[in-house]
Amino acid sequence: MKLKITDRDISCLYYLFLICGFCSLGSELYEKFFIAKRTMDLSSFYTFLFFALLTRYYYAIVYLLIKLEGINQQERQRQLDREKELENKKL
């Protein structure tokens, strides 16, 4: 069963990840300036930003995966043909 993802779903996820990322950045800035926290942990911000970029370039990633699968199939077929030729030469 394939998951159907529409453009609306992708844009919704993109904005959701951006909102979550900037909320986490805002909470870290609040803790830094108003609670006098010495260090800022931006790992959650970077994680949300990374997922936002993945959703932004979803179609490019899918296109690359399809191209890689095609290359893999061609290489596999070429290797099988070569093995078949070697088998025929031995006989």
VEXMAR-631604 format. One record per residue (C-alpha): residue in three letters; x, y, z. Coordinates in steps of 0.2 Angstrom, whole numbers, plus 5000, padded with zeros to 4 digits. Layout:
VEXMAR-631604
ALAXYZ
...
***
This chain:
VEXMAR-631604
MET500050005000
LYS500750174995
LEU500550325005
LYS499650464995
ILE500450634999
THR499750784991
ASP500550954988
ARG499451025002
ASP500050895014
ILE501850935010
SER501651125012
CYS500751105028
LEU502150995035
TYR503451125029
TYR502551265038
LEU502251155053
PHE504051115055
LEU504551295052
ILE503351345066
CYS504051215078
GLY505751265074
PHE505551445077
CYS504551415093
SER505951305100
LEU507151445095
GLY506051575104
SER506051465119
GLU507951455120
LEU508151645117
TYR506851675131
GLU507851555143
LYS509451635138
PHE508951815141
PHE507651815154
ILE508051655165
ALA509951695163
LYS510351525156
ARG512251515151
THR512151405135
MET510851385121
ASP510351215115
LEU509851235097
SER509751045093
SER507851045092
PHE507851205081
TYR509151125069
THR508150965069
PHE506551055064
LEU507451155051
PHE508150995044
PHE506450915042
ALA505751075035
LEU507051075021
LEU506750885018
THR504850925016
ARG505351075005
TYR506350974993
TYR505250814994
TYR504950804975
ALA506850824971
ILE507250684984
VAL505950574976
TYR506550614959
LEU508350564964
LEU507850404972
ILE506850354956
LYS508450394945
LEU509550294957
GLU508350144957
GLY508350154938
ILE510250154938
ASN510350014950
GLN509149904939
GLN510149934923
GLU511749894932
ARG510949734939
GLN510349684922
ARG512049714915
GLN512849604928
LEU511649464925
ASP511949474907
ARG513849464909
GLU513649314921
LYS512549234908
GLU513849264894
LEU515149184905
GLU514149034909
ASN513749014890
LYS515649024886
LYS516048894899
LEU514848774891
***
